[in-house]
Amino acid sequence: MARNSIFCIKKIKKRQKIKLLGVELYICPGVFAPLWTDSIILAKAVKKEVKKGDFVLDLGTGTGIQAIFAAKKGARIIATDINPKALKCAKLNINYHNLKNRISVLKSDLFSKVKSKFDVIIYNPPLRWFKPRDMLERSSLDEN
């Protein structure tokens, strides 16, 4: 199947606001947009499974949506990403929802900068089998 197929991510041209499961969220250029079924299924699981007081790691936070859902349940979160644009977008969304006191943002390649133990780890891994051409494609593509 061609890499421009439905398996490739949608490239957002300019920042825009969406609503996902009742939560407003900015999606930003250069950041994985949680518009796909897997992101929505994960968000529903976060809303169901995360408990007040949990310490949560959100690996590959992207827009920060999963961290936001966890924080709204009363959890404390470390949200990580390797993409600087994702970190900036996540901070925008965290500030928009006034959750700076619950969510810390950290630049990390998966667990490389993470030193804590967690009650819950949230991760929506890249499951498509192509070699990524850029940072944005790393969010959904991994040839191995």
Secondary structure, 3 states (H helix, E strand, C coil): CCCCCCCCCCCCCCCEEEEECCEEEEECCCCCCCCCHHHHHHHHHHHHHCCCCCEEEEECCCCCHHHHHHHHCCCEEEEEECCHHHHHHHHHHHHHCCCCCCEEEEECCCCCCCCCCCCEEEECCCCECCCCCCHHHHCCECCC
